[in-house]
Amino acid sequence: MEEAPRQHPVEPTIRAAIGDEVDRALKKLGAEMPRNAGDEPADLYDALRKHGAKSELLGIIRHWRDKGDAEWALNELRRWNTRDPRKSSDADWSSGAPFRSLD
């Protein structure tokens, strides 16, 4: 029997703020337009991965999905967005390294 997807109640304002920070991150990763997807962790993970995000950003979304800590995820996304993308582990991370998918 398959396990149901984890659902954690998140205030709509925090969920919207996380979506806004993901959009900022996508822009830093070179996306020409904001994501056109839902605001569930799996949707945000897929959008970031599609645009080349690697370990750090994907890990933030995974942590939110696994632990349900939306405030932590929002703060970490804000922190990531204030950094120079050339110095981010997402810019330097090898695309051949393994990662844990949300699938």
Secondary structure, DSSP 8 states (H G I E B T S, - for coil): -----------HHHHHHHHHHHHHHHHHTT-SS---S-SSHHHHHHHHHHTT--HHHHHHHHHHHHH--HHHHHHHHHHHHHS-GGGSHHHHS-TTS------
